[in-house]
Amino acid sequence: MTSRTDPESVPPSQLIETGGANGERQPGVVGNERLTALAGAALLVLLLVELASAVSLRAGITLHLVLGLLLTGPLLVKLGATGYRFLRYYAGAPAYRRKGPPRPPLRVLAPPLVVTTLAVVGSGIGLMVTGPQQAGVLLPLHNLSVLVWLALIAVHVCAYFRRTIRLIGDEWAERAREKPHLARWLRLGVNLGAVFGGAVAATLLFPDVASWVAWSRAGETLPAPLIVGLVVAIPVLLASRPWRWR
């Protein structure tokens, strides 16, 4: 005689794991989170070096321009992954609805952060194409957007840093029997491919760097937008304390 298990006798943790009803346990939701975390980690490393190169544009202008193109790949992956989660959530996908939206402060922060990020990167790429002689409004747009963006990205990084580290740790610490290797390597491949795409773009546009090198040596190199942006970011961080958001 076949025995039937009473659902009430099964521990809730097993119901969640076998039924897959909880968004945390859905492979698609987990994969989206980890893809976003990998792209975010790659972006953070590139952005830190990018900001360091901006401290002295006279010495670091070439690195600054090349890194600006390299980080466009991971940025597109991160925007694509978070945009997909956004669409799935508001389209009513059960797994994403159960997972829930980001914290309210981060939902408010997201639109201006996306706009300023696109303004910084877009104007930077435009400046590399036009050169300093035909920069027009792109240079003031780049400087102004950097000033605002620094405060927003500082809050974003502090709010998500621990979660990103945990997700990346989970990605590589999970035993093979609990997670297929294919999905893990696919997510890594997407991010590496994105960086490679940025490297190709940097190679194609590298001849345009020479005009900016000459400009940096002849002009003022004080990174005023960087300094002002960092000064603004500090009180914003102290006031919002995003590392304590739950």
N, C-alpha and C positions, 0 to 999 in steps of 0.2 A: 504494500500500500504506500502510495506517495504521500509524504508528509508535506504540509503547507505551513509556512512560517507566518505567524501573526505579525503584521507590521508594527504593532505596538510593542512587541518584545524585542525589536531590533534597535540597537542604540542609534541615536540621531546622527552620530558621526558616520556610521556605515550607510545610512540612508542617503546622506549627502554625497558620499563618495561613489556609491554604486548607481544612484539615480541620476547624478549629474545635474540636479536641479539648481544647485547653487552656482552663481556666476563665478565664484572663486575657483570652482572645480571644472568649469567648462574649458576644454582645450583651446577653443578659439579666443576666449577672453584672456586666459593665461598667456597664450602665445602673443596676443596683441600687447599685453602689458610688458612682456619681456623684450619684444622687438622695440618698443618705445624706450625701455630702459637702456638697451644697448646703444641705440641711436643717441639718447641723451648723454650717456657716458662719453661716447666719442666726441660729441659736440662740446662737452664741458672741457675736455682736454685741449681740443683745438682752440676753443675760445680763450682759455687761460693763456695759452701761448700767443694768441692773436693780440690780447690786451697787453701782454708783456712787450710785444714788438712795437706797440703804439707808444710806449713810454718815450722812445727816441726814434722818431721816424727817419731821421737822418741815417741812422745805422741799420734800422730794421724795416725799411719801407718794402724791400723785395719780399722778405718773409711775410710781412703784413698782407701784401696783395695776394701772394700765393695761398696763404692759409685761408684768406677770405673766399677763395674759390674752392678749396678743399672741403670746407665745412658746409658748402651748399648741398652736397650729397646727403650726409647724415641729417641735415635740417629738413630736406624734402621727405626723408624716410619718417622722421619724427612727426612732421605735420601730417603726412599721409596716414600714419597709424592712429594718431589722436583724432584726426578728422573722421576716420572710419569708425572709431569707437563712438564719436559724437553722433554720426548718422545712424548707427545701429541702435544706440540708446533711444534717440527720439523717433526712430521708426518702430519702436516697440519690441525689438528682439528680446525674448524672455531672459536669456543669459545675461545680456548687458543691462537690462532693467533690474535684475536681481543684484548684479554687481553694484549698481548705483552710480550716480554722477560724482565728480570730484567734490571736494569740500567747497562750501559756498564762497569763501574768499578767493579760492583759486578759479572758480567759475567766473567771478567778476574780473579777475586779473587776466584771464586768457585772451579776450579780444584785443585789449591794448597791447599785450605782449606780442601777439601774432602780428599786429599791424606794424609796430615799431621794429620787430625783427625783420620783417620783409622790407621795411624802409631802409634799415641799416645795410642789409645784404644786397638788396636791389640797387640802391644808390652806389654802393661800393663797386659792384660789377659794372654799373654804368660809367663810373669814373675811370675804371680801368680801360674801358673801350674808348671813351672820348679823349682821355688824356687831360693834363692840367690846363692846356690852352683853351679847350672847349668845354670845360667843366660846367659852366653856367650855374644853374640853381642846384645841381647835384651835390656840390661840395658843402654848401650851407645845410642842405637837407640831410646829408650824411652826418654832419657834426651835431645838428639838433636832435636827430633821431637817436644817435649814440648817447647823448646826454640823458634823454628820457628812458631809453632802453636799459641802461645800466642799473637803475633802481628797480625796474620791473624784473629783470633777469636775476638780480641778487635775491629777491624774495622768492622767485620760482625755484631757484637752485636750493636755497636753504629749506624750502618746504618739501622738496622731493628727494633730497640727497640720500637720506637714510633708506627710504623706500627703494630707490634705484640700486643702491648697494645690495640690499636684501634680495631684490629680484635677480640681479646678476649672479649673486651667490647661489640662489636656488637653481638658476639655469645650469650651472656647471657642477653643483654638488649632488643633484638628484641621481639616484642610481638608475642604471640602464633599464631595469625591469619596470621602473615607474614612469619612464618617459622615453619615447623613441628618439634615437640619435638624429634621425633625419630632420625633424622639425628644428632641433637645436642648431644644426649646421646650416639649415636653410636661413634661419634668422641671422646667423653670423655672416653668411654669404651675402645676404641683402645689404648689410651694413658695409662690408668690405667692398662690395660692388659700387656702393654709393660713394665711398671715399675714392675709389679708382676713377669713377666718372668725374669727380671734382679734379683729380689729378690730370685727366685728359684735358679738361677745360683750362686748367692752369697752364698746361703745355702749349695749347693753342694760342692763348692770350699772353704768353710770357714775353714776346717781343715788345708789347706795349708797356712793359715795366720800365724800360729805359727812360722814357719821358718823365715818369714820376720820380725816378732816382735823381735825375737832374733837378727837378723841382724841389725835392726835399733838401738837397745840398745848397740850393740858392735861397730858399725861403725860410720862413719862421718854422721852427720845429717844436715849439711848446705845445704839448697835447692838451690844450685847454678843455675841449669837450670831455676828454677822459678824466682829467682832474676834477672838473666840476661835477661830472656824473658820479664819480666815486664819493665825493663829498656829500652829494645829495643821497646816495644809496645808504650811507651809514646811518643817518637818523631814521630813514624809512625802515631799515631793518630793525633798529632798536625799538621803534614804535610798534611795528607789526608783529615782531617775534615769530616769524613763520615756522621756525624749528619746533615750536610748541603746539602747532596746529595738529588736531587729530581728526 
